[in-house]
Amino acid sequence: MTIAIFLGSLLAAMALGVPIAFALLLCGAALMWQMNMFDAQILAQNVIEGANSFPLLAVPFFMLAGEIMNAGGLSRRIVNFAMALVGHIKGGLGYVTIVAAVIMASLSGSAVADAAALTALLLPMMVAAGHDRARSAGLIASAGIIAPIIPPSIGFVIFGVAANVSISKLFMAGIFPGVWLALSLVATWWWLVRKEMVVPPPRKSAAEVLEAMRLATWALVLPFIIVFGLKFGVFTPTEAAVVAAVYSLFVSTVVYRELNFSKLVPLFVAAAKTSAVVMFLVAAAMVSAWMITVANLPGQVVELLQPLLDSPRLLMLAIMILTIVVGTALDMTPTILLLTPVLMPVVKAAGIDPVYFGVMFIINNAIGLITPPVGTVLNAVAGVGKVGMDEVTKGVLPFMFAQFAIMFLMVAFPQLVMVPARWFY
């Protein structure tokens, strides 16, 4: 009965068009009412405590870093470097997209920001070169979702706070899975364009490649600063977000000199607006999370999944399928906040490594950003690239299926995630 009220109130609110944050508040209040313990003061306290978290400070700083990176010239120089490196290969602009997406993912952690920047910079070039518009947009969208997986990742920060799992370990464990997803895109793009007659641009000379690398050096250094800083305990993930924002600001204003004070104000406002949406979602979800615990919903879910507890791989498969279904209707952040408190007790009862589960869960949610009909990244690419939503959806399908295949391969062989992760630990 408790599960029915929780899901029923949430789905009913969403069906009526209530914003997700308020829908989470409503389903928490419905549970309180059903248990005869409704108290507005408890509701308010949980909302306040939901956002009162030091690790969550990483979210606004990573958002700001992404905004500055795109406006301050870092993204453009990364794309130019990738172009000099692999642009001459057959289908080279697609490989440029993937290489640039991996590098940019290690700077901002925001899929929407990365996808929007790549669309603005590369989609016109790919179409002008003769590549299919829908396929090119689909590749850019699927490359953009690598951002929540390779550190720094806003998704890992939110999951780490919600699940009480080490954010630093999640960051380190996400590096190789992000690379696996990028390689799946490389293989899929190669297969799709092998018969295209698009003539790639001429190969850059060694001097031109070195010059492009020199111009992008300031941008390329940041990922190494973050990874080594986290690995050797120089700073926490939250402090890493501050480092990323300050470094991006310094490079954009002092080194590249593409930003001044008048340009900075809109960037800070945009980052503040985006951060406010995420933080309110987190705060609202705390009410539901608290009520989920009080109503013992995790215990009921554990009982339902009892037959699968002795087979961790089957359990992970079931959880991944559930997350795929939820991800078609919900954005990444509410999915994390909604399912994490329910699933973590099940995962622990089955003896699954929480870090491994966190990585797989975030990968699934990241792919959910390109699954129609809600796919946030699909909407961003369609809007920035002025491409029809149906075209982007059609173009993204082969890349999305390739990424799902890699995800399920990592479900079958957890060593693909955990063995490299322990190197970085």
C-alpha positions as CSV (number, residue, x, y, z in Angstrom):
1,M,0.0,0.0,0.0
2,T,2.8,2.4,0.9
3,I,4.6,1.8,-2.4
4,A,1.3,2.3,-4.3
5,I,0.7,5.7,-2.6
6,F,4.3,6.8,-3.2
7,L,4.3,5.9,-6.9
8,G,0.6,6.9,-7.4
9,S,1.0,10.4,-6.0
10,L,4.3,11.0,-7.9
11,L,3.0,9.8,-11.2
12,A,-0.3,11.6,-10.8
13,A,1.5,14.9,-10.0
14,M,3.7,14.4,-13.1
15,A,0.8,13.6,-15.3
16,L,-0.9,16.9,-14.2
17,G,2.3,18.7,-15.4
18,V,3.6,19.5,-11.9
19,P,7.3,20.3,-12.0
20,I,9.4,17.4,-10.7
21,A,10.7,19.1,-7.6
22,F,7.1,19.9,-6.5
23,A,6.0,16.4,-7.4
24,L,8.6,15.0,-5.1
25,L,7.4,17.3,-2.3
26,L,3.8,16.2,-2.9
27,C,4.6,12.5,-2.9
28,G,6.5,13.0,0.4
29,A,3.6,14.9,1.9
30,A,1.2,12.1,0.7
31,L,3.2,9.5,2.5
32,M,3.2,11.6,5.7
33,W,-0.6,12.0,5.4
34,Q,-1.1,8.3,4.9
35,M,1.0,7.5,8.0
36,N,-0.9,10.1,10.1
37,M,2.3,12.1,10.8
38,F,1.8,15.1,8.5
39,D,3.7,18.1,9.9
40,A,4.6,21.2,7.9
41,Q,7.6,21.9,10.2
42,I,9.1,18.5,9.5
43,L,8.5,19.1,5.8
44,A,10.3,22.5,5.9
45,Q,13.2,21.1,8.0
46,N,13.9,18.3,5.5
47,V,13.8,20.8,2.6
48,I,16.4,23.0,4.3
49,E,18.6,20.0,5.3
50,G,18.4,18.7,1.8
51,A,20.4,21.6,0.4
52,N,22.6,22.0,3.5
53,S,25.5,19.9,2.3
54,F,29.1,20.9,1.8
55,P,29.7,18.3,-1.0
56,L,26.8,19.8,-2.9
57,L,28.7,23.1,-3.2
58,A,30.5,21.3,-6.1
59,V,27.4,21.6,-8.3
60,P,27.3,25.4,-8.7
61,F,31.1,25.6,-9.2
62,F,31.1,22.9,-11.8
63,M,28.2,24.6,-13.5
64,L,30.1,27.9,-13.5
65,A,33.3,26.2,-14.8
66,G,31.3,24.9,-17.7
67,E,29.8,28.3,-18.6
68,I,33.2,30.0,-18.4
69,M,34.9,27.2,-20.4
70,N,32.4,27.6,-23.3
71,A,32.4,31.4,-23.4
72,G,36.1,31.9,-22.6
73,G,37.6,30.0,-25.6
74,L,38.6,26.8,-23.9
75,S,36.1,24.7,-25.8
76,R,37.0,26.2,-29.2
77,R,40.7,25.5,-28.7
78,I,40.0,21.9,-27.6
79,V,38.0,21.4,-30.8
80,N,40.8,22.9,-32.9
81,F,43.3,20.6,-31.3
82,A,41.2,17.6,-31.9
83,M,40.7,18.7,-35.5
84,A,44.5,19.0,-36.0
85,L,45.0,15.6,-34.4
86,V,42.4,13.4,-36.2
87,G,40.5,15.6,-38.6
88,H,42.2,14.2,-41.7
89,I,41.0,10.6,-41.1
90,K,38.0,9.4,-43.2
91,G,35.0,10.6,-41.2
92,G,37.4,12.7,-39.3
93,L,34.9,15.3,-38.0
94,G,33.1,12.6,-36.2
95,Y,36.3,11.5,-34.4
96,V,37.0,15.1,-33.7
97,T,33.6,15.3,-32.0
98,I,34.4,12.3,-29.8
99,V,37.9,13.4,-28.8
100,A,36.7,16.9,-28.0
101,A,33.8,15.5,-26.0
102,V,36.1,13.3,-23.9
103,I,38.5,16.3,-23.2
104,M,35.6,18.7,-22.4
105,A,34.0,16.0,-20.2
106,S,37.0,16.2,-18.0
107,L,36.5,20.0,-17.6
108,S,32.9,20.7,-16.7
109,G,30.9,17.5,-15.9
110,S,27.8,18.9,-17.5
111,A,26.3,16.9,-20.5
112,V,24.0,19.7,-21.6
113,A,26.8,22.4,-21.6
114,D,29.2,20.1,-23.5
115,A,26.6,19.0,-26.1
116,A,25.5,22.6,-26.7
117,A,29.1,23.8,-27.2
118,L,29.9,20.9,-29.5
119,T,26.7,21.4,-31.5
120,A,27.5,25.1,-32.1
121,L,31.1,24.5,-33.0
122,L,31.0,21.2,-35.0
123,L,27.5,20.6,-36.4
124,P,27.7,23.3,-39.1
125,M,31.2,22.0,-40.1
126,M,29.9,18.4,-40.3
127,V,26.9,19.3,-42.5
128,A,29.0,21.5,-44.7
129,A,31.5,18.7,-45.2
130,G,28.6,16.5,-46.5
131,H,27.8,14.3,-43.4
132,D,24.2,13.5,-42.8
133,R,22.7,16.2,-40.5
134,A,20.6,13.8,-38.3
135,R,23.5,11.3,-37.9
136,S,25.9,14.1,-37.0
137,A,23.5,15.6,-34.5
138,G,23.0,12.1,-33.0
139,L,26.8,11.6,-32.6
140,I,27.2,15.0,-30.9
141,A,24.3,14.2,-28.5
142,S,25.7,10.7,-27.6
143,A,29.2,12.1,-27.2
144,G,27.9,14.9,-24.9
145,I,26.7,12.4,-22.3
146,I,30.2,11.2,-21.6
147,A,30.5,14.4,-19.4
148,P,28.6,12.9,-16.4
149,I,30.8,9.8,-16.4
150,I,34.4,11.1,-16.7
151,P,35.4,13.2,-13.7
152,P,34.5,15.8,-12.7
153,S,30.9,14.7,-12.7
154,I,27.9,16.5,-11.3
155,G,26.0,13.2,-11.4
156,F,28.6,11.5,-9.2
157,V,28.4,14.4,-6.7
158,I,24.6,14.1,-6.4
159,F,24.7,10.3,-6.2
160,G,27.6,10.4,-3.7
161,V,25.6,12.7,-1.4
162,A,22.4,10.8,-1.8
163,A,24.0,7.4,-1.2
164,N,26.7,8.4,1.2
165,V,29.4,6.9,-1.1
166,S,32.9,8.4,-1.6
167,I,32.7,11.0,-4.4
168,S,36.5,10.8,-4.9
169,K,36.2,7.0,-5.5
170,L,33.3,7.5,-7.9
171,F,35.3,10.0,-9.8
172,M,38.3,7.7,-10.2
173,A,36.1,4.7,-11.1
174,G,34.3,6.7,-13.9
175,I,37.5,7.3,-16.0
176,F,37.7,4.0,-17.9
177,P,33.9,3.5,-18.3
178,G,33.8,6.9,-20.0
179,V,36.6,5.8,-22.3
180,W,34.8,2.5,-23.1
181,L,31.7,4.6,-24.1
182,A,33.8,6.8,-26.3
183,L,35.3,3.8,-28.0
184,S,31.9,2.4,-28.7
185,L,31.1,5.7,-30.5
186,V,34.3,5.5,-32.5
187,A,33.4,2.0,-33.7
188,T,29.8,2.9,-34.5
189,W,30.8,6.1,-36.4
190,W,33.4,4.1,-38.4
191,W,30.8,1.6,-39.4
192,L,28.2,4.2,-40.4
193,V,30.5,6.4,-42.5
194,R,32.7,3.7,-44.1
195,K,30.8,4.0,-47.4
196,E,30.3,7.8,-47.3
197,M,32.1,9.8,-50.0
198,V,32.9,12.8,-47.8
199,V,36.4,14.1,-48.5
200,P,38.2,14.8,-45.2
201,P,40.3,18.0,-44.8
202,P,44.1,17.6,-45.6
203,R,46.4,16.3,-42.9
204,K,47.9,18.9,-40.7
205,S,51.7,19.2,-40.5
206,A,53.5,18.3,-37.3
207,A,54.1,22.0,-36.8
208,E,50.4,22.8,-37.1
209,V,49.5,20.0,-34.6
210,L,52.0,21.2,-32.1
211,E,50.8,24.8,-32.5
212,A,47.1,23.7,-31.9
213,M,48.3,21.7,-28.9
214,R,50.2,24.8,-27.6
215,L,47.1,27.0,-27.9
216,A,45.0,24.4,-26.1
217,T,47.6,23.6,-23.4
218,W,45.9,25.7,-20.8
219,A,42.6,23.9,-21.3
220,L,44.3,20.4,-21.5
221,V,46.1,20.9,-18.2
222,L,43.0,21.2,-16.1
223,P,41.9,17.5,-16.2
224,F,45.3,16.4,-15.0
225,I,45.2,18.9,-12.1
226,I,41.8,17.6,-11.0
227,V,42.7,13.9,-11.3
228,F,46.0,14.1,-9.6
229,G,44.7,16.5,-7.0
230,L,42.0,14.0,-6.0
231,K,44.2,10.9,-6.2
232,F,46.9,12.4,-3.9
233,G,44.4,14.1,-1.5
234,V,45.4,17.6,-2.4
235,F,41.8,18.7,-2.4
236,T,38.3,17.2,-2.0
237,P,35.8,16.9,-4.9
238,T,34.1,20.1,-3.7
239,E,37.4,21.9,-3.7
240,A,38.2,20.5,-7.1
241,A,35.0,22.2,-8.4
242,V,36.3,25.5,-7.0
243,V,39.7,24.9,-8.6
244,A,38.0,24.2,-12.0
245,A,36.0,27.4,-11.8
246,V,38.9,29.6,-10.7
247,Y,41.3,28.1,-13.2
248,S,38.8,28.5,-16.1
249,L,38.1,32.1,-15.0
250,F,41.9,32.8,-14.9
251,V,42.6,31.3,-18.3
252,S,39.6,33.0,-19.9
253,T,40.3,36.5,-18.5
254,V,44.1,36.6,-18.1
255,V,45.6,34.2,-20.6
256,Y,43.1,34.0,-23.5
257,R,41.6,37.4,-22.6
258,E,38.2,36.5,-24.2
259,L,36.2,37.5,-21.2
260,N,35.8,40.8,-19.4
261,F,33.6,41.9,-16.5
262,S,30.6,42.8,-18.7
263,K,30.7,39.3,-20.2
264,L,31.1,37.6,-16.8
265,V,27.9,38.8,-15.2
266,P,25.6,36.9,-17.6
267,L,27.7,33.7,-17.1
268,F,27.4,33.9,-13.3
269,V,23.6,34.5,-13.7
270,A,23.2,31.5,-16.0
271,A,25.2,29.3,-13.7
272,A,23.2,30.5,-10.7
273,K,19.9,29.8,-12.4
274,T,20.9,26.3,-13.4
275,S,22.4,25.5,-10.0
276,A,19.2,26.8,-8.3
277,V,17.1,24.3,-10.3
278,V,19.4,21.4,-9.3
279,M,19.7,22.4,-5.7
280,F,15.9,22.8,-5.3
281,L,15.5,19.3,-6.8
282,V,17.9,17.9,-4.2
283,A,16.2,19.8,-1.4
284,A,12.7,18.6,-2.4
285,A,14.0,15.0,-2.9
286,M,15.2,15.0,0.7
287,V,11.5,15.0,1.9
288,S,10.8,12.0,-0.2
289,A,14.0,10.3,0.8
290,W,13.2,10.8,4.5
291,M,9.7,9.5,4.1
292,I,11.0,6.5,2.1
293,T,13.2,5.6,5.1
294,V,10.4,6.1,7.7
295,A,7.9,4.1,5.7
296,N,10.5,1.3,5.2
297,L,10.1,1.3,1.4
298,P,13.6,-0.1,0.9
299,G,12.8,-3.0,3.1
300,Q,9.7,-3.7,1.0
301,V,11.7,-3.5,-2.2
302,V,14.3,-5.9,-0.7
303,E,11.6,-8.4,0.0
304,L,10.3,-8.1,-3.6
305,L,13.7,-8.6,-5.0
306,Q,14.7,-11.4,-2.5
307,P,14.9,-14.1,-5.2
308,L,17.6,-12.0,-7.0
309,L,19.8,-11.2,-4.0
310,D,21.8,-14.4,-4.5
311,S,22.6,-13.4,-8.1
312,P,24.2,-9.9,-8.1
313,R,24.5,-9.9,-11.9
314,L,20.8,-10.7,-12.4
315,L,19.9,-8.1,-9.8
316,M,22.1,-5.5,-11.6
317,L,20.4,-6.4,-14.9
318,A,17.0,-5.9,-13.3
319,I,18.0,-2.5,-11.8
320,M,19.5,-1.3,-15.1
321,I,16.3,-2.2,-17.0
322,L,14.2,-0.4,-14.3
323,T,16.5,2.7,-14.6
324,I,16.2,2.7,-18.4
325,V,12.4,2.7,-18.1
326,V,12.5,5.5,-15.5
327,G,15.1,7.4,-17.5
328,T,12.8,7.7,-20.5
329,A,10.4,9.8,-18.4
330,L,12.6,11.6,-15.9
331,D,15.7,13.7,-16.2
332,M,19.0,12.6,-14.7
333,T,18.9,14.5,-11.4
334,P,15.4,13.5,-10.3
335,T,16.0,9.9,-11.3
336,I,19.1,9.8,-9.1
337,L,17.3,11.4,-6.1
338,L,14.3,9.2,-6.5
339,L,15.8,5.8,-7.0
340,T,19.0,6.0,-4.9
341,P,17.4,5.8,-1.4
342,V,15.3,2.9,-2.6
343,L,18.0,0.9,-4.4
344,M,21.0,1.3,-2.2
345,P,19.7,-1.0,0.6
346,V,19.0,-3.6,-2.0
347,V,22.5,-3.2,-3.5
348,K,24.1,-3.6,-0.1
349,A,22.0,-6.6,0.8
350,A,23.2,-8.3,-2.4
351,G,26.9,-7.5,-1.6
352,I,27.4,-5.3,-4.7
353,D,30.2,-2.7,-4.4
354,P,28.5,0.7,-3.9
355,V,31.1,2.4,-6.1
356,Y,30.5,-0.1,-8.9
357,F,26.8,0.4,-8.6
358,G,27.2,4.1,-8.6
359,V,29.2,4.1,-11.8
360,M,26.7,1.8,-13.6
361,F,23.7,3.8,-12.3
362,I,25.2,7.1,-13.5
363,I,26.1,5.6,-16.9
364,N,22.5,4.5,-17.2
365,N,21.1,7.9,-16.2
366,A,23.6,9.6,-18.6
367,I,22.3,7.5,-21.5
368,G,18.8,8.4,-20.3
369,L,19.7,12.0,-21.3
370,I,19.4,10.9,-25.0
371,T,16.5,8.5,-24.7
372,P,13.3,10.1,-26.1
373,P,10.8,11.5,-25.3
374,V,12.3,13.6,-22.4
375,G,16.1,13.4,-23.4
376,T,17.5,16.8,-22.2
377,V,20.6,16.5,-24.3
378,L,18.5,15.7,-27.4
379,N,16.5,18.9,-26.8
380,A,19.7,20.9,-26.3
381,V,21.2,19.6,-29.6
382,A,18.0,20.1,-31.5
383,G,17.6,23.7,-30.2
384,V,21.2,24.8,-30.7
385,G,21.6,23.1,-34.0
386,K,18.2,24.0,-35.3
387,V,17.5,20.4,-36.1
388,G,14.1,18.7,-35.8
389,M,13.7,16.6,-32.7
390,D,12.6,13.6,-34.8
391,E,15.8,13.9,-36.9
392,V,18.0,14.0,-33.8
393,T,16.2,11.0,-32.3
394,K,16.6,9.0,-35.5
395,G,20.3,10.0,-35.7
396,V,21.1,9.1,-32.1
397,L,19.6,5.6,-32.1
398,P,22.7,3.6,-33.4
399,F,25.0,5.4,-31.0
400,M,22.6,5.0,-28.0
401,F,22.3,1.2,-28.7
402,A,26.1,0.9,-28.8
403,Q,26.4,2.7,-25.5
404,F,23.7,0.4,-23.9
405,A,25.6,-2.6,-25.3
406,I,28.8,-1.4,-23.5
407,M,26.8,-0.8,-20.3
408,F,25.4,-4.3,-20.3
409,L,28.8,-5.7,-21.0
410,M,30.0,-3.9,-17.8
411,V,27.1,-5.5,-16.0
412,A,28.2,-8.9,-17.1
413,F,31.9,-8.2,-16.4
414,P,32.2,-5.8,-13.4
415,Q,36.0,-6.1,-13.7
416,L,35.9,-3.7,-16.7
417,V,35.0,-1.0,-14.2
418,M,36.6,-2.1,-10.9
419,V,40.0,-3.3,-12.0
420,P,41.0,0.0,-13.6
421,A,39.3,1.9,-10.8
422,R,41.6,0.3,-8.2
423,W,44.6,1.5,-10.2
424,F,43.4,5.1,-9.6
425,Y,42.5,4.5,-5.9
